Amino acid sequence: MNQSIFKAYDVRGLYPSELDEAAYYDIGRAFVTFLNARTIGVGRDMRVSSPSLAAAFIDGATRQGCNVVDYGMIATDMIYYGVASDDLDGGAQITASHNPKQYNGCKMVGRGNVPLSGDSGISDIRDMIAGNKIPPAAARPGSTSSRSILTGYAKHVMSFIDPSIIKPFRTVLDAGCGMAGLVAPELFKALPVQADKLCFTIDGTFPTHEANPLIEENRRDIVARVVADKADIGIAWDGDADRCFFIDEDGEFISGDFVTALLSEAFLLKEQGATVVYDLRASHAIKDVTAKYGGKAYMNRVGHAFFKGRMRELNAVFGGEVTGHYYFRDNFYCDNGFIPALLMLELMSKKNQSLKQMLEPLRKKYFISGEINTKMASMSEVAGRLETIAQRYQDANRYTMDGISIEYPDWHFNVRASNTEPLLRLNLEAQNQKMMETKRDEVLKLIRG
């Protein structure tokens, strides 16, 4: 088995050269052994390789004596709902998220939707397989049953808003031929919005564009349609639909920082004094908006396992990462790609504003660079550049929660290493555009030598 498929947060690789059915048979066996599970749930996305990989995973799990609830083709965040609502010992979703069609992968959780990660679970499964330490097959195989959870899941997601107050906004929705094409129609049929739907035919070959809205070329269709329709908002999802992304009426893509700030406001209007968690790369708009509405904001290191753990610890109502992962206490502390869309429409309705109008105060005050990646020759060079930055900004407030964060009264930044390759990632913010560009270039010069 190619051990490189075991990543920090999931299994991921090229099909069939890096992962195949034989690998998934073993992963299914090791997964249920690690959890000591009696019953798990399994779902899959729309990729061409997903049905056979899911079948192999289920075969491996049942061979170890574990029962499997097969949810069929679902969005990733539906597996979290299934694990919770059916009180299962864990769940696995066969998906490569936003990656191109030749990839596949697997996201895994234990009881209570506690995520498996490289630190706990994924590395154990890898080592169990590599060391040939999976116990023998059970004398009596487990059973497999099928269950549809779309209706119950949609009701759960809708419970986060009051549908009766939603105004008839003009919207453009892009499912990217991914799993949003299954879920979004079930949700939006209950809302009075005018929905112009793009790429809602589910197709794992992605005939229109890749289902990764973070890449500009994949947003061209929705941007053009939003402008042509004079829509109030555009919403796009990634392939497995656990992330959503927003476009304003001018066709401008909205950073995850500002989305997190607006969603924090949405929750604080509902729950006075609530706690939110944001990632250390993010704009200070989040903590400022949270303070304005009487809430508490806590900075956290990047990664879903760290976010979910910190939110449980703080009983935080909401957490957001700049990459478009948004987590919710009342969604089992898990991320979800549809709750943010509904909350944004509800906030627009409460304020009677378009997305652009809600963003205007933030855009006037916070100027962000977005994430800028720089490849390094080696991991030792990565460490050396981080030390150079630490020495250069000794007079600042400094944090080392994840990489290094430097904070001055009128500007701040974070530089952190990639989990998987010799790469440094810069996120910087300043109080005006000129300062942002000047400081961005100053830090990039240090990073790039």
VOPAGU-2260 file (C-alpha; in pm, 1 decimal, decimal comma):
REM VOPAGU-2260
SITE   aa  ch    i         X         Y         Z
SITE  MET   A    0       0,0       0,0       0,0
SITE  ASN   A    1     115,7     353,5     -76,5
SITE  GLN   A    2     146,2     499,8     273,4
SITE  SER   A    3     147,9     858,1     139,4
SITE  ILE   A    4    -232,8     841,7     107,5
SITE  PHE   A    5    -265,4     878,2     484,8
SITE  LYS   A    6    -278,4    1255,5     538,8
SITE  ALA   A    7    -312,3    1481,7     843,3
SITE  TYR   A    8    -693,1    1492,7     825,0
SITE  ASP   A    9    -803,7    1215,3     588,4
SITE  VAL   A   10    -703,2     958,7     329,4
SITE  ARG   A   11    -639,4    1110,7     -12,1
SITE  GLY   A   12    -471,2    1003,4    -337,5
SITE  LEU   A   13    -491,9     925,0    -709,0
SITE  TYR   A   14    -718,3     639,4    -817,0
SITE  PRO   A   15    -612,5     369,4    -896,5
SITE  SER   A   16    -236,7     433,7    -889,1
SITE  GLU   A   17    -215,5     542,0    -522,4
SITE  LEU   A   18    -532,7     394,3    -374,0
SITE  ASP   A   19    -765,6     121,3    -494,4
SITE  GLU   A   20   -1027,6    -129,7    -379,1
SITE  ALA   A   21    -771,2    -355,4    -212,6
SITE  ALA   A   22    -649,9     -62,0      -4,1
SITE  TYR   A   23   -1006,0      31,7      94,8
SITE  TYR   A   24   -1082,9    -325,2     198,1
SITE  ASP   A   25    -790,8    -305,0     443,3
SITE  ILE   A   26    -880,5      47,4     555,1
SITE  GLY   A   27   -1235,1     -67,9     632,8
SITE  ARG   A   28   -1100,4    -357,9     839,0
SITE  ALA   A   29    -850,8    -139,9    1026,9
SITE  PHE   A   30   -1101,4     142,7    1082,3
SITE  VAL   A   31   -1354,3     -71,4    1268,2
SITE  THR   A   32   -1075,1    -247,0    1457,8
SITE  PHE   A   33    -932,0      86,5    1574,4
SITE  LEU   A   34   -1275,6     203,3    1689,4
SITE  ASN   A   35   -1374,3    -137,3    1827,6
SITE  ALA   A   36   -1696,9     -57,5    1645,9
SITE  ARG   A   37   -2012,8    -266,2    1638,5
SITE  THR   A   38   -2201,8     -46,5    1387,8
SITE  ILE   A   39   -2076,5     228,9    1156,3
SITE  GLY   A   40   -2220,0     440,1     874,0
SITE  VAL   A   41   -2065,2     468,3     527,8
SITE  GLY   A   42   -2141,6     723,9     257,1
SITE  ARG   A   43   -1983,7     820,5     -73,9
SITE  ASP   A   44   -1970,2    1112,0    -313,4
SITE  MET   A   45   -2039,8    1119,7    -687,7
SITE  ARG   A   46   -1691,5    1028,0    -816,2
SITE  VAL   A   47   -1676,7     747,3   -1070,9
SITE  SER   A   48   -1453,5     538,5    -841,1
SITE  SER   A   49   -1657,9     596,8    -525,0
SITE  PRO   A   50   -1913,8     310,3    -557,7
SITE  SER   A   51   -1647,6      38,5    -586,1
SITE  LEU   A   52   -1427,6     192,7    -316,2
SITE  ALA   A   53   -1724,3     221,9     -80,5
SITE  ALA   A   54   -1818,9    -139,8    -149,1
SITE  ALA   A   55   -1463,5    -253,5     -70,7
SITE  PHE   A   56   -1457,5     -49,3     251,5
SITE  ILE   A   57   -1793,1    -197,4     359,3
SITE  ASP   A   58   -1671,3    -546,2     273,2
SITE  GLY   A   59   -1365,6    -498,0     492,6
SITE  ALA   A   60   -1568,9    -358,2     781,5
SITE  THR   A   61   -1827,4    -638,1     775,4
SITE  ARG   A   62   -1557,6    -906,1     747,4
SITE  GLN   A   63   -1438,1    -788,5    1089,0
SITE  GLY   A   64   -1785,7    -847,1    1231,5
SITE  CYS   A   65   -1902,2    -484,1    1221,1
SITE  ASN   A   66   -2251,5    -390,6    1100,9
SITE  VAL   A   67   -2270,2    -115,8     837,7
SITE  VAL   A   68   -2544,5     133,9     759,3
SITE  ASP   A   69   -2494,0     222,2     392,9
SITE  TYR   A   70   -2622,0     576,0     330,8
SITE  GLY   A   71   -2540,5     563,0     -39,1
SITE  MET   A   72   -2445,1     878,4    -228,3
SITE  ILE   A   73   -2451,9    1171,9      14,5
SITE  ALA   A   74   -2277,9    1499,6      97,0
SITE  THR   A   75   -1995,4    1467,0     348,6
SITE  ASP   A   76   -2173,2    1656,1     624,4
SITE  MET   A   77   -2461,6    1409,5     596,4
SITE  ILE   A   78   -2236,5    1133,8     735,1
SITE  TYR   A   79   -2199,2    1340,1    1053,3
SITE  TYR   A   80   -2575,8    1367,9    1078,9
SITE  GLY   A   81   -2611,2     993,2    1022,1
SITE  VAL   A   82   -2355,6     901,1    1289,7
SITE  ALA   A   83   -2531,1    1126,9    1542,4
SITE  SER   A   84   -2894,4    1054,7    1457,8
SITE  ASP   A   85   -2842,9     677,2    1434,9
SITE  ASP   A   86   -2614,2     669,3    1742,5
SITE  LEU   A   87   -2333,8     489,4    1558,7
SITE  ASP   A   88   -1980,6     404,7    1668,2
SITE  GLY   A   89   -1835,6     598,6    1375,1
SITE  GLY   A   90   -1864,9     682,0    1008,9
SITE  ALA   A   91   -1667,1     708,7     686,9
SITE  GLN   A   92   -1730,5     915,3     376,9
SITE  ILE   A   93   -1562,6     807,3      53,6
SITE  THR   A   94   -1468,3    1139,2    -106,5
SITE  ALA   A   95   -1179,6    1351,1    -231,8
SITE  SER   A   96   -1365,7    1671,7    -149,9
SITE  HIS   A   97   -1262,2    1947,8    -393,3
SITE  ASN   A   98    -986,0    1755,1    -573,5
SITE  PRO   A   99   -1000,9    1679,6    -949,0
SITE  LYS   A  100   -1188,0    1374,2   -1077,6
SITE  GLN   A  101    -886,7    1138,3   -1077,8
SITE  TYR   A  102    -858,6    1159,1    -696,6
SITE  ASN   A  103   -1046,3     986,9    -419,4
SITE  GLY   A  104   -1016,6     965,6     -42,8
SITE  CYS   A  105   -1190,2     897,8     286,9
SITE  LYS   A  106   -1296,8    1115,9     580,1
SITE  MET   A  107   -1349,0     929,4     907,3
SITE  VAL   A  108   -1503,9    1000,0    1247,9
SITE  GLY   A  109   -1562,1     799,6    1564,4
SITE  ARG   A  110   -1851,7     796,0    1809,7
SITE  GLY   A  111   -1985,7    1145,8    1875,8
SITE  ASN   A  112   -1832,1    1256,7    1542,5
SITE  VAL   A  113   -1487,4    1292,2    1699,9
SITE  PRO   A  114   -1262,0    1323,3    1392,5
SITE  LEU   A  115    -980,4    1084,0    1314,0
SITE  SER   A  116    -658,1    1266,8    1229,3
SITE  GLY   A  117    -292,5    1196,0    1171,0
SITE  ASP   A  118    -231,9    1233,6    1543,6
SITE  SER   A  119    -514,3    1002,0    1644,6
SITE  GLY   A  120    -663,2     733,4    1425,9
SITE  ILE   A  121    -532,1     779,4    1072,1
SITE  SER   A  122    -172,3     696,4    1161,5
SITE  ASP   A  123    -293,6     401,4    1371,9
SITE  ILE   A  124    -488,2     264,3    1074,6
SITE  ARG   A  125    -186,3     312,1     847,1
SITE  ASP   A  126      48,0     135,9    1089,8
SITE  MET   A  127    -199,8    -146,8    1151,0
SITE  ILE   A  128    -215,5    -219,1     777,4
SITE  ALA   A  129     157,4    -170,4     713,0
SITE  GLY   A  130     250,5    -395,6    1006,5
SITE  ASN   A  131      -2,0    -664,3     908,8
SITE  LYS   A  132    -159,8    -626,9    1253,9
SITE  ILE   A  133    -529,4    -634,9    1159,5
SITE  PRO   A  134    -697,0    -916,6    1354,5
SITE  PRO   A  135    -833,4   -1216,0    1160,5
SITE  ALA   A  136   -1179,0   -1188,6    1006,2
SITE  ALA   A  137   -1468,8   -1247,6    1244,1
SITE  ALA   A  138   -1629,1   -1591,9    1256,3
SITE  ARG   A  139   -1959,7   -1422,0    1182,8
SITE  PRO   A  140   -1953,7   -1125,0     938,6
SITE  GLY   A  141   -2147,7    -809,6    1015,3
SITE  SER   A  142   -2464,9    -712,0     831,0
SITE  THR   A  143   -2528,0    -430,8     583,0
SITE  SER   A  144   -2844,1    -221,3     569,8
SITE  SER   A  145   -2936,7      77,7     354,9
SITE  ARG   A  146   -3095,7     399,0     474,9
SITE  SER   A  147   -3190,6     735,9     325,0
SITE  ILE   A  148   -3130,4    1034,5     553,7
SITE  LEU   A  149   -3183,4    1328,5     315,3
SITE  THR   A  150   -3523,3    1433,7     455,2
SITE  GLY   A  151   -3413,0    1418,6     817,9
SITE  TYR   A  152   -3086,0    1592,6     738,7
SITE  ALA   A  153   -3261,6    1875,0     552,7
SITE  LYS   A  154   -3495,5    1928,8     848,2
SITE  HIS   A  155   -3194,6    1944,4    1082,4
SITE  VAL   A  156   -3017,2    2204,0     866,9
SITE  MET   A  157   -3331,0    2416,8     830,7
SITE  SER   A  158   -3364,4    2427,1    1210,0
SITE  PHE   A  159   -3077,1    2679,9    1221,7
SITE  ILE   A  160   -3292,8    2956,2    1070,4
SITE  ASP   A  161   -3647,2    3091,8    1068,0
SITE  PRO   A  162   -3754,8    3024,4     706,2
SITE  SER   A  163   -4059,1    3251,8     745,6
SITE  ILE   A  164   -3847,2    3568,0     754,1
SITE  ILE   A  165   -3640,0    3493,8     440,8
SITE  LYS   A  166   -3696,8    3758,2     174,9
SITE  PRO   A  167   -3724,8    3676,7    -197,3
SITE  PHE   A  168   -3362,9    3755,4    -282,8
SITE  ARG   A  169   -3226,6    3684,6    -626,5
SITE  THR   A  170   -2966,9    3407,7    -586,9
SITE  VAL   A  171   -2736,5    3209,9    -814,6
SITE  LEU   A  172   -2639,6    2862,1    -691,6
SITE  ASP   A  173   -2351,7    2657,0    -836,6
SITE  ALA   A  174   -2337,8    2292,9    -725,3
SITE  GLY   A  175   -2033,3    2219,4    -942,4
SITE  CYS   A  176   -2193,1    1887,5   -1049,5
SITE  GLY   A  177   -2120,6    1773,2    -694,4
SITE  MET   A  178   -2323,6    1669,6    -392,6
SITE  ALA   A  179   -2487,9    2010,8    -349,9
SITE  GLY   A  180   -2697,4    1899,2    -645,6
SITE  LEU   A  181   -2859,3    1646,9    -411,3
SITE  VAL   A  182   -2904,9    1864,0    -101,2
SITE  ALA   A  183   -2964,1    2221,5    -221,4
SITE  PRO   A  184   -3293,2    2147,5    -404,9
SITE  GLU   A  185   -3432,4    1988,5     -87,5
SITE  LEU   A  186   -3351,3    2304,0     112,9
SITE  PHE   A  187   -3425,3    2582,3    -132,9
SITE  LYS   A  188   -3767,1    2447,3    -231,1
SITE  ALA   A  189   -3879,3    2559,3     115,9
SITE  LEU   A  190   -3751,9    2917,5      70,0
SITE  PRO   A  191   -3902,7    3207,7    -127,8
SITE  VAL   A  192   -3571,8    3302,9    -292,3
SITE  GLN   A  193   -3538,9    3318,3    -668,5
SITE  ALA   A  194   -3274,8    3050,8    -735,8
SITE  ASP   A  195   -3086,4    3036,7   -1066,2
SITE  LYS   A  196   -2921,8    2692,4   -1055,2
SITE  LEU   A  197   -2593,0    2604,5   -1225,7
SITE  CYS   A  198   -2433,4    2257,5   -1258,0
SITE  PHE   A  199   -2699,4    2078,5   -1051,4
SITE  THR   A  200   -2668,9    1755,3   -1252,5
SITE  ILE   A  201   -2456,4    1527,5   -1033,3
SITE  ASP   A  202   -2161,6    1402,3   -1240,6
SITE  GLY   A  203   -1828,7    1280,7   -1100,2
SITE  THR   A  204   -1649,1    1360,5   -1425,6
SITE  PHE   A  205   -1709,9    1734,5   -1359,9
SITE  PRO   A  206   -1792,5    1822,4   -1722,4
SITE  THR   A  207   -1831,0    2197,8   -1661,2
SITE  HIS   A  208   -1556,6    2285,8   -1415,4
SITE  GLU   A  209   -1381,0    2134,3   -1114,2
SITE  ALA   A  210   -1581,1    2157,4    -792,8
SITE  ASN   A  211   -1328,3    2378,2    -616,3
SITE  PRO   A  212   -1458,2    2736,7    -594,1
SITE  LEU   A  213   -1135,9    2858,5    -431,3
SITE  ILE   A  214    -979,3    2851,1    -780,7
SITE  GLU   A  215   -1083,3    3156,9    -980,5
SITE  GLU   A  216   -1143,3    2978,8   -1312,0
SITE  ASN   A  217   -1397,9    2751,3   -1142,2
SITE  ARG   A  218   -1599,8    3058,9   -1040,3
SITE  ARG   A  219   -1628,2    3212,3   -1386,5
SITE  ASP   A  220   -1973,3    3072,4   -1459,1
SITE  ILE   A  221   -2130,7    3179,7   -1130,4
SITE  VAL   A  222   -1963,4    3521,3   -1138,3
SITE  ALA   A  223   -2091,9    3589,2   -1490,8
SITE  ARG   A  224   -2443,6    3471,8   -1398,3
SITE  VAL   A  225   -2457,1    3677,1   -1076,0
SITE  VAL   A  226   -2366,2    3991,2   -1267,3
SITE  ALA   A  227   -2602,3    3913,7   -1556,1
SITE  ASP   A  228   -2892,5    3836,1   -1320,1
SITE  LYS   A  229   -2814,6    4134,6   -1096,5
SITE  ALA   A  230   -2841,0    3884,3    -814,4
SITE  ASP   A  231   -2818,6    3972,8    -446,4
SITE  ILE   A  232   -2586,0    3680,0    -372,3
SITE  GLY   A  233   -2410,0    3385,6    -534,4
SITE  ILE   A  234   -2338,9    3060,7    -347,6
SITE  ALA   A  235   -2105,8    2784,6    -470,6
SITE  TRP   A  236   -2013,8    2451,6    -311,2
SITE  ASP   A  237   -1714,2    2221,3    -337,5
SITE  GLY   A  238   -1746,5    1861,6    -457,9
SITE  ASP   A  239   -1856,0    1692,6    -136,5
SITE  ALA   A  240   -2053,2    2004,4     -34,6
SITE  ASP   A  241   -1910,7    2045,7     315,1
SITE  ARG   A  242   -1791,5    2396,2     222,2
SITE  CYS   A  243   -1973,2    2685,3      59,5
SITE  PHE   A  244   -1842,3    3008,9     -89,0
SITE  PHE   A  245   -2006,6    3343,1    -153,8
SITE  ILE   A  246   -2011,0    3592,9    -440,2
SITE  ASP   A  247   -2151,6    3946,7    -408,4
SITE  GLU   A  248   -2363,5    4131,3    -665,3
SITE  ASP   A  249   -2053,4    4272,5    -838,2
SITE  GLY   A  250   -1915,0    3923,1    -887,5
SITE  GLU   A  251   -1656,4    3965,8    -611,5
SITE  PHE   A  252   -1548,2    3653,6    -422,3
SITE  ILE   A  253   -1584,6    3688,4     -44,2
SITE  SER   A  254   -1296,1    3581,9     177,1
SITE  GLY   A  255   -1358,4    3328,2     450,4
SITE  ASP   A  256   -1251,7    3593,9     702,7
SITE  PHE   A  257   -1546,0    3819,0     620,5
SITE  VAL   A  258   -1786,8    3526,2     596,4
SITE  THR   A  259   -1680,6    3419,4     946,9
SITE  ALA   A  260   -1734,9    3774,3    1074,8
SITE  LEU   A  261   -2087,3    3789,1     928,4
SITE  LEU   A  262   -2180,9    3443,2    1056,0
SITE  SER   A  263   -2052,2    3540,4    1401,4
SITE  GLU   A  264   -2289,7    3837,5    1389,7
SITE  ALA   A  265   -2572,8    3605,7    1280,7
SITE  PHE   A  266   -2522,7    3384,1    1584,9
SITE  LEU   A  267   -2476,0    3669,1    1832,4
SITE  LEU   A  268   -2810,8    3814,4    1722,7
SITE  LYS   A  269   -2960,4    3480,4    1824,8
SITE  GLU   A  270   -2754,2    3399,2    2135,4
SITE  GLN   A  271   -2631,8    3692,1    2344,7
SITE  GLY   A  272   -2278,7    3658,9    2478,9
SITE  ALA   A  273   -2198,7    3349,3    2271,9
SITE  THR   A  274   -1844,8    3227,7    2203,6
SITE  VAL   A  275   -1693,0    3188,6    1857,2
SITE  VAL   A  276   -1361,1    3041,7    1745,0
SITE  TYR   A  277   -1159,1    3172,9    1450,6
SITE  ASP   A  278    -834,0    3065,0    1292,6
SITE  LEU   A  279    -508,6    3247,3    1350,6
SITE  ARG   A  280    -474,1    3345,8     984,3
SITE  ALA   A  281    -793,9    3545,1     991,3
SITE  SER   A  282    -885,0    3912,1     977,6
SITE  HIS   A  283    -933,2    4102,8    1302,2
SITE  ALA   A  284   -1279,0    4178,8    1164,2
SITE  ILE   A  285   -1396,3    3860,5    1336,7
SITE  LYS   A  286   -1292,2    3949,8    1688,9
SITE  ASP   A  287   -1403,6    4312,2    1639,9
SITE  VAL   A  288   -1751,8    4212,8    1514,0
SITE  THR   A  289   -1784,0    3957,6    1792,8
SITE  ALA   A  290   -1693,8    4218,3    2054,2
SITE  LYS   A  291   -1935,9    4468,0    1898,6
SITE  TYR   A  292   -2223,9    4224,3    1945,6
SITE  GLY   A  293   -2122,9    4123,3    2297,4
SITE  GLY   A  294   -1963,7    3789,1    2224,2
SITE  LYS   A  295   -1627,1    3628,4    2297,0
SITE  ALA   A  296   -1382,7    3531,5    2021,6
SITE  TYR   A  297   -1094,0    3287,6    2062,3
SITE  MET   A  298    -808,5    3239,9    1816,1
SITE  ASN   A  299    -722,1    2880,2    1728,7
SITE  ARG   A  300    -472,1    2683,2    1524,3
SITE  VAL   A  301    -565,9    2562,3    1176,7
SITE  GLY   A  302    -727,2    2222,0    1119,3
SITE  HIS   A  303   -1068,1    2065,9    1174,5
SITE  ALA   A  304    -956,0    1835,7    1458,4
SITE  PHE   A  305    -818,5    2134,8    1652,0
SITE  PHE   A  306   -1129,7    2344,3    1585,9
SITE  LYS   A  307   -1374,7    2077,1    1692,4
SITE  GLY   A  308   -1179,2    2004,9    2008,8
SITE  ARG   A  309   -1152,0    2372,1    2106,4
SITE  MET   A  310   -1520,2    2436,4    2037,6
SITE  ARG   A  311   -1619,3    2147,7    2263,8
SITE  GLU   A  312   -1387,7    2281,1    2533,5
SITE  LEU   A  313   -1536,6    2633,4    2512,5
SITE  ASN   A  314   -1893,7    2532,7    2423,2
SITE  ALA   A  315   -1851,8    2769,7    2127,9
SITE  VAL   A  316   -2162,2    2816,5    1915,5
SITE  PHE   A  317   -1964,8    2867,5    1592,7
SITE  GLY   A  318   -1618,4    2842,0    1444,7
SITE  GLY   A  319   -1479,5    2948,4    1108,1
SITE  GLU   A  320   -1164,6    2891,8     903,8
SITE  VAL   A  321   -1060,9    3118,4     616,8
SITE  THR   A  322   -1065,4    2819,2     378,3
SITE  GLY   A  323   -1445,2    2795,9     401,5
SITE  HIS   A  324   -1487,0    2534,8     675,3
SITE  TYR   A  325   -1755,1    2650,5     921,1
SITE  TYR   A  326   -1832,7    2454,4    1238,1
SITE  PHE   A  327   -2146,7    2457,3    1452,1
SITE  ARG   A  328   -2205,6    2347,8    1809,6
SITE  ASP   A  329   -2559,4    2236,3    1732,6
SITE  ASN   A  330   -2434,2    2038,9    1433,1
SITE  PHE   A  331   -2236,0    1800,4    1655,0
SITE  TYR   A  332   -1942,0    2048,2    1646,8
SITE  CYS   A  333   -1895,1    1954,4    1280,1
SITE  ASP   A  334   -1849,9    2158,5     965,0
SITE  ASN   A  335   -2137,7    2201,9     724,2
SITE  GLY   A  336   -2175,5    2350,7     378,6
SITE  PHE   A  337   -2543,2    2445,9     387,1
SITE  ILE   A  338   -2597,4    2602,4     729,7
SITE  PRO   A  339   -2373,3    2901,3     633,2
SITE  ALA   A  340   -2578,1    2959,2     315,6
SITE  LEU   A  341   -2905,2    2962,4     508,3
SITE  LEU   A  342   -2767,0    3181,3     786,6
SITE  MET   A  343   -2636,4    3433,4     534,0
SITE  LEU   A  344   -2977,9    3459,3     367,1
SITE  GLU   A  345   -3140,1    3499,2     709,2
SITE  LEU   A  346   -2895,8    3774,8     808,3
SITE  MET   A  347   -2956,2    3954,1     478,6
SITE  SER   A  348   -3330,0    3930,3     548,7
SITE  LYS   A  349   -3298,1    4066,5     902,8
SITE  LYS   A  350   -3087,6    4359,9     782,8
SITE  ASN   A  351   -3276,5    4396,5     454,2
SITE  GLN   A  352   -2944,5    4424,4     270,6
SITE  SER   A  353   -2765,2    4249,4     -12,1
SITE  LEU   A  354   -2439,5    4069,2      63,5
SITE  LYS   A  355   -2242,7    4359,7     -80,5
SITE  GLN   A  356   -2418,4    4606,2     149,4
SITE  MET   A  357   -2346,2    4391,7     455,7
SITE  LEU   A  358   -1979,3    4371,0     357,7
SITE  GLU   A  359   -1928,6    4742,3     297,0
SITE  PRO   A  360   -1827,6    4835,3     656,6
SITE  LEU   A  361   -1574,7    4550,2     666,2
SITE  ARG   A  362   -1419,8    4633,4     330,3
SITE  LYS   A  363   -1364,2    4993,3     439,0
SITE  LYS   A  364   -1169,0    4893,2     749,0
SITE  TYR   A  365    -990,1    4562,5     687,9
SITE  PHE   A  366    -747,3    4502,8     400,8
SITE  ILE   A  367    -631,8    4143,0     366,3
SITE  SER   A  368    -372,0    3982,6     143,0
SITE  GLY   A  369    -534,6    3644,0     109,0
SITE  GLU   A  370    -313,5    3337,4     147,0
SITE  ILE   A  371      14,9    3355,6     -45,7
SITE  ASN   A  372     217,3    3034,1     -78,0
SITE  THR   A  373     592,5    3012,1    -132,6
SITE  LYS   A  374     773,0    2684,6    -203,8
SITE  MET   A  375    1094,1    2616,2     -14,8
SITE  ALA   A  376    1382,2    2385,6    -104,5
SITE  SER   A  377    1350,0    2180,7     214,5
SITE  MET   A  378    1182,5    2162,2     555,2
SITE  SER   A  379    1504,8    2290,8     713,2
SITE  GLU   A  380    1478,5    2602,3     496,3
SITE  VAL   A  381    1121,3    2645,0     617,3
SITE  ALA   A  382    1240,7    2641,8     979,0
SITE  GLY   A  383    1520,7    2886,1     896,1
SITE  ARG   A  384    1286,7    3137,5     733,9
SITE  LEU   A  385    1048,0    3124,4    1031,1
SITE  GLU   A  386    1342,5    3199,8    1261,1
SITE  THR   A  387    1445,6    3492,9    1037,1
SITE  ILE   A  388    1095,0    3638,5    1065,1
SITE  ALA   A  389    1092,5    3593,8    1443,3
SITE  GLN   A  390    1421,1    3782,5    1472,6
SITE  ARG   A  391    1306,9    4062,3    1240,5
SITE  TYR   A  392     990,1    4143,0    1437,6
SITE  GLN   A  393    1105,8    4108,8    1797,0
SITE  ASP   A  394     924,8    4427,4    1905,0
SITE  ALA   A  395     580,6    4289,4    1808,1
SITE  ASN   A  396     331,2    4077,6    1996,8
SITE  ARG   A  397     421,8    3726,2    1884,4
SITE  TYR   A  398     233,6    3396,3    1894,5
SITE  THR   A  399     362,8    3050,9    1803,9
SITE  MET   A  400      38,2    2855,3    1814,0
SITE  ASP   A  401      85,9    2749,9    1449,7
SITE  GLY   A  402     389,0    2886,1    1269,9
SITE  ILE   A  403     450,5    3242,8    1381,9
SITE  SER   A  404     199,1    3525,1    1420,4
SITE  ILE   A  405     320,5    3884,9    1438,2
SITE  GLU   A  406      90,7    4160,7    1562,6
SITE  TYR   A  407     128,1    4540,1    1559,0
SITE  PRO   A  408    -148,9    4794,7    1631,8
SITE  ASP   A  409    -213,0    4868,2    1262,1
SITE  TRP   A  410    -108,8    4544,5    1089,7
SITE  HIS   A  411     -51,4    4176,7    1159,4
SITE  PHE   A  412      33,6    3852,7     982,9
SITE  ASN   A  413      80,5    3477,9    1020,4
SITE  VAL   A  414     335,5    3258,4     843,8
SITE  ARG   A  415     292,6    2883,9     883,0
SITE  ALA   A  416     432,7    2572,6     721,0
SITE  SER   A  417     230,4    2331,7     512,8
SITE  ASN   A  418     151,5    1996,5     677,5
SITE  THR   A  419     255,4    1799,3     371,3
SITE  GLU   A  420     530,5    1980,6     177,4
SITE  PRO   A  421     810,0    2240,2     217,0
SITE  LEU   A  422     582,8    2540,9     173,8
SITE  LEU   A  423     526,9    2861,3     369,4
SITE  ARG   A  424     183,4    3024,8     376,6
SITE  LEU   A  425     145,4    3397,9     444,8
SITE  ASN   A  426    -174,2    3576,0     552,3
SITE  LEU   A  427    -146,5    3948,6     627,6
SITE  GLU   A  428    -381,7    4234,4     712,4
SITE  ALA   A  429    -339,1    4610,3     750,9
SITE  GLN   A  430    -556,7    4916,7     811,0
SITE  ASN   A  431    -534,4    5040,8     451,4
SITE  GLN   A  432    -458,2    4900,6     107,6
SITE  LYS   A  433    -121,3    5072,3      63,7
SITE  MET   A  434       9,7    4951,7     400,0
SITE  MET   A  435    -114,9    4600,5     329,8
SITE  GLU   A  436      74,0    4588,2       0,8
SITE  THR   A  437     390,9    4740,0     149,7
SITE  LYS   A  438     400,4    4504,8     447,4
SITE  ARG   A  439     302,2    4206,5     233,4
SITE  ASP   A  440     600,8    4268,3       6,6
SITE  GLU   A  441     826,7    4325,7     306,8
SITE  VAL   A  442     740,2    3989,2     462,5
SITE  LEU   A  443     750,5    3805,8     128,8
SITE  LYS   A  444    1105,8    3935,3      79,3
SITE  LEU   A  445    1204,2    3772,6     408,7
SITE  ILE   A  446    1028,2    3449,7     315,4
SITE  ARG   A  447    1180,3    3432,9     -32,1
SITE  GLY   A  448    1526,5    3544,8      68,8
